[in-house]
Amino acid sequence: MLKISIHSGVLEDRCYANQLAVLDIGYSKRAALADYTVVLSMRNIGEIAPAKVLAYPRWSASLWDLVARALGQALFRKDEIPSAGKADKRCAYATRICATIERIRATDRGVELGTVQILQKGRQRGLYTADFTEDIVGSRSVEFEYGCKQLNPCDLLLRAICWSLFGTDVLGPKPALIVPTPIRLEGADRFHLESLTEPAKTGFRRFLSTLETADPPALHDLPRADAYVQFLYS
């Protein structure tokens, strides 16, 4: 399960007292095209009815992409979200909020996979900078405009992700499943590991390190295709 915690303030000061919302993303179907159940709980509102993200290609894009689609379903109940429009001088605003992505499992509770810090730029209401980090994909920064009459920190995070990934305040197309082209070699379907793009490449390398394989060193960069299928369903 992924747990996304949204806080007021900066990352170093986050605690339960300044927590604004929690988004839980858990599998309802673990597969190459996975289904997720999404539960959002917001301060002063409580838990919102669960939503679904369906047929999402695993290991295909930034974790923040999945978070954005989960927020879109929780807040708007649809795959396509409306534009927030442009900020004006009377819009509600935040000076700083932050969020983290944690992987929660019985074997390694609370492993941090990503962070973001969203700061008001100077004193200009409705103008922000967002600095994202992520375990595999790395870091990125974006400057964007956002303003509504009533501030929703979950929607602010959603728009920051959209601007950082798609250059607009709405969701882009769903990513495609990363599937390598197999080649027949020594009686098995294999593929060139370097043909994978991130995050699938690093994720699969980590998965391979947990397997016992009889492959000779010459084939370490030519893994079996069935191992990749196992990875996508694990």
C-alpha positions as CSV (number, residue, x, y, z in Angstrom):
1,M,0.0,0.0,0.0
2,L,1.1,3.6,-0.6
3,K,0.3,6.3,1.9
4,I,0.5,9.9,0.9
5,S,0.5,12.3,3.8
6,I,-0.1,16.0,3.2
7,H,1.0,18.6,5.7
8,S,1.1,22.3,6.2
9,G,4.6,23.7,6.5
10,V,7.9,22.3,5.2
11,L,9.0,18.7,5.2
12,E,11.3,19.1,8.2
13,D,8.4,20.2,10.4
14,R,5.8,17.7,9.4
15,C,4.0,15.9,12.2
16,Y,0.5,14.7,13.1
17,A,-0.5,18.1,14.4
18,N,0.0,19.8,10.9
19,Q,-1.4,16.9,8.9
20,L,-4.0,18.1,6.4
21,A,-5.0,14.9,4.6
22,V,-4.0,11.2,4.1
23,L,-4.5,9.3,0.8
24,D,-4.2,5.5,0.9
25,I,-3.7,3.6,-2.4
26,G,-4.0,-0.2,-2.2
27,Y,-4.4,-3.0,-4.7
28,S,-7.8,-4.4,-5.4
29,K,-6.3,-6.4,-8.3
30,R,-2.5,-6.9,-8.5
31,A,-1.6,-7.4,-12.2
32,A,0.3,-5.8,-15.0
33,L,-2.7,-3.6,-15.5
34,A,-3.6,-3.1,-11.8
35,D,-6.8,-1.9,-10.1
36,Y,-6.4,0.2,-7.0
37,T,-8.8,1.3,-4.2
38,V,-8.3,4.9,-3.1
39,V,-9.3,6.3,0.3
40,L,-8.9,10.0,1.1
41,S,-9.3,11.4,4.5
42,M,-9.2,15.2,5.1
43,R,-9.0,17.3,8.2
44,N,-12.3,18.8,9.3
45,I,-14.1,16.7,6.6
46,G,-13.2,13.1,7.5
47,E,-13.0,10.1,5.2
48,I,-14.4,10.5,1.7
49,A,-16.1,7.5,0.0
50,P,-13.6,5.1,-1.5
51,A,-12.8,5.5,-5.2
52,K,-11.0,3.3,-7.9
53,V,-8.1,3.7,-10.3
54,L,-8.6,0.9,-12.9
55,A,-6.3,-0.8,-15.3
56,Y,-3.3,1.3,-14.4
57,P,0.0,0.0,-16.0
58,R,2.4,-0.9,-13.2
59,W,6.0,0.4,-13.3
60,S,5.1,2.6,-16.2
61,A,5.6,6.1,-14.9
62,S,6.4,8.3,-11.9
63,L,4.7,7.4,-8.6
64,W,3.4,10.9,-8.6
65,D,1.4,10.1,-11.8
66,L,-0.4,7.4,-9.9
67,V,-1.0,9.7,-6.9
68,A,-2.4,12.4,-9.3
69,R,-4.9,9.9,-10.8
70,A,-5.9,8.6,-7.3
71,L,-6.5,12.2,-6.2
72,G,-8.5,12.9,-9.4
73,Q,-10.7,9.9,-8.6
74,A,-11.1,10.8,-5.0
75,L,-11.9,14.5,-5.6
76,F,-13.8,14.4,-8.9
77,R,-14.8,10.7,-9.5
78,K,-13.5,10.7,-13.0
79,D,-10.4,10.0,-15.2
80,E,-10.4,13.6,-16.6
81,I,-10.5,16.5,-14.2
82,P,-11.7,20.0,-14.9
83,S,-9.2,22.9,-15.2
84,A,-8.8,24.9,-12.0
85,G,-8.6,28.2,-14.0
86,K,-6.3,31.1,-13.3
87,A,-5.6,32.6,-9.9
88,D,-6.7,36.1,-9.1
89,K,-5.9,38.6,-6.3
90,R,-8.8,37.4,-4.2
91,C,-8.0,33.6,-4.3
92,A,-7.3,31.6,-1.2
93,Y,-3.7,30.5,-1.0
94,A,-1.1,28.6,1.1
95,T,2.3,29.8,1.9
96,R,3.8,26.3,2.2
97,I,2.6,22.7,2.2
98,C,4.4,19.4,1.7
99,A,3.6,15.7,1.1
100,T,5.4,12.4,1.3
101,I,4.8,9.0,-0.4
102,E,5.5,6.0,1.8
103,R,5.3,2.3,1.0
104,I,3.6,0.4,3.8
105,R,4.2,-3.3,4.0
106,A,4.4,-5.8,6.9
107,T,8.1,-6.4,6.1
108,D,9.2,-2.7,5.8
109,R,6.8,-0.3,7.2
110,G,7.1,3.4,6.3
111,V,9.7,3.3,3.5
112,E,9.8,6.8,2.0
113,L,9.6,6.8,-1.8
114,G,8.9,10.4,-2.7
115,T,8.5,13.9,-1.3
116,V,7.2,17.3,-2.5
117,Q,7.4,20.8,-1.1
118,I,5.1,23.4,-2.5
119,L,6.0,27.0,-1.6
120,Q,4.4,30.3,-2.4
121,K,6.7,32.3,-4.7
122,G,7.5,35.5,-3.0
123,R,4.4,37.4,-1.9
124,Q,2.5,36.8,-5.1
125,R,-0.8,35.1,-4.2
126,G,-1.5,32.1,-6.3
127,L,2.0,31.6,-7.7
128,Y,3.9,28.5,-6.4
129,T,7.1,26.5,-6.9
130,A,7.0,22.8,-6.3
131,D,10.1,20.6,-5.8
132,F,9.5,16.8,-6.2
133,T,11.8,14.0,-5.3
134,E,11.3,10.3,-6.1
135,D,13.1,7.0,-5.4
136,I,13.8,6.0,-9.0
137,V,12.7,8.8,-11.3
138,G,14.7,11.5,-9.4
139,S,13.9,15.1,-8.8
140,R,12.1,17.8,-10.7
141,S,10.9,21.4,-10.1
142,V,8.1,23.4,-11.5
143,E,6.6,26.9,-11.2
144,F,2.8,27.1,-11.6
145,E,-0.3,29.2,-10.9
146,Y,-3.2,28.0,-8.9
147,G,-6.0,29.8,-7.0
148,C,-9.5,29.0,-5.9
149,K,-12.0,30.8,-3.6
150,Q,-11.6,28.0,-1.1
151,L,-8.2,26.3,-0.7
152,N,-8.1,22.5,-0.9
153,P,-4.6,21.2,-0.2
154,C,-5.4,17.9,-2.0
155,D,-6.4,19.8,-5.1
156,L,-3.3,22.0,-4.8
157,L,-1.1,18.9,-4.7
158,L,-3.0,17.4,-7.7
159,R,-2.4,20.6,-9.8
160,A,1.3,20.7,-8.8
161,I,1.8,17.1,-10.0
162,C,0.0,17.9,-13.3
163,W,2.1,20.9,-14.0
164,S,5.3,19.0,-13.2
165,L,4.4,16.0,-15.4
166,F,2.2,17.4,-18.2
167,G,2.9,21.1,-18.3
168,T,-0.8,21.9,-17.6
169,D,-3.2,21.8,-14.6
170,V,-5.1,18.7,-15.8
171,L,-4.1,15.0,-16.2
172,G,-2.3,13.9,-19.3
173,P,-2.9,10.5,-21.0
174,K,-2.5,7.4,-19.0
175,P,1.0,5.9,-19.5
176,A,1.4,2.8,-21.6
177,L,2.6,-0.5,-20.1
178,I,6.3,-0.9,-20.7
179,V,6.7,-4.3,-22.5
180,P,10.1,-5.2,-23.9
181,T,10.5,-6.9,-27.3
182,P,11.5,-10.6,-26.8
183,I,14.2,-12.4,-28.6
184,R,14.7,-16.2,-28.8
185,L,18.0,-17.2,-27.3
186,E,19.3,-20.6,-26.1
187,G,15.8,-22.0,-26.0
188,A,14.1,-19.2,-24.0
189,D,12.4,-15.9,-24.7
190,R,14.7,-13.1,-23.4
191,F,15.1,-9.4,-23.9
192,H,17.7,-6.7,-23.6
193,L,17.5,-5.2,-20.1
194,E,18.8,-1.8,-21.4
195,S,15.7,-1.6,-23.7
196,L,13.6,-0.9,-20.6
197,T,12.9,2.7,-19.6
198,E,12.5,4.0,-16.1
199,P,11.1,3.2,-13.6
200,A,10.7,-0.3,-15.0
201,K,14.4,-0.8,-15.6
202,T,15.5,-0.1,-12.0
203,G,12.5,-1.8,-10.5
204,F,13.1,-5.0,-12.5
205,R,16.9,-4.9,-11.6
206,R,15.9,-4.8,-8.0
207,F,13.5,-7.7,-8.5
208,L,16.1,-9.8,-10.3
209,S,18.5,-9.3,-7.3
210,T,15.9,-11.2,-5.2
211,L,15.8,-14.2,-7.5
212,E,18.0,-17.2,-7.7
213,T,19.1,-17.7,-11.3
214,A,21.2,-20.2,-13.1
215,D,22.0,-17.8,-15.9
216,P,25.7,-17.4,-16.8
217,P,27.3,-13.9,-16.5
218,A,27.0,-13.5,-20.3
219,L,23.2,-13.5,-20.0
220,H,22.8,-11.2,-17.0
221,D,21.8,-8.3,-19.3
222,L,19.5,-10.6,-21.3
223,P,16.9,-11.8,-18.6
224,R,14.1,-14.2,-19.4
225,A,10.8,-12.7,-20.5
226,D,8.9,-14.8,-18.1
227,A,10.8,-13.2,-15.2
228,Y,9.6,-9.8,-16.4
229,V,6.0,-11.1,-16.4
230,Q,6.5,-12.4,-12.8
231,F,7.8,-8.9,-11.9
232,L,4.8,-7.2,-13.3
233,Y,2.4,-9.4,-11.3
234,S,4.4,-9.6,-8.0
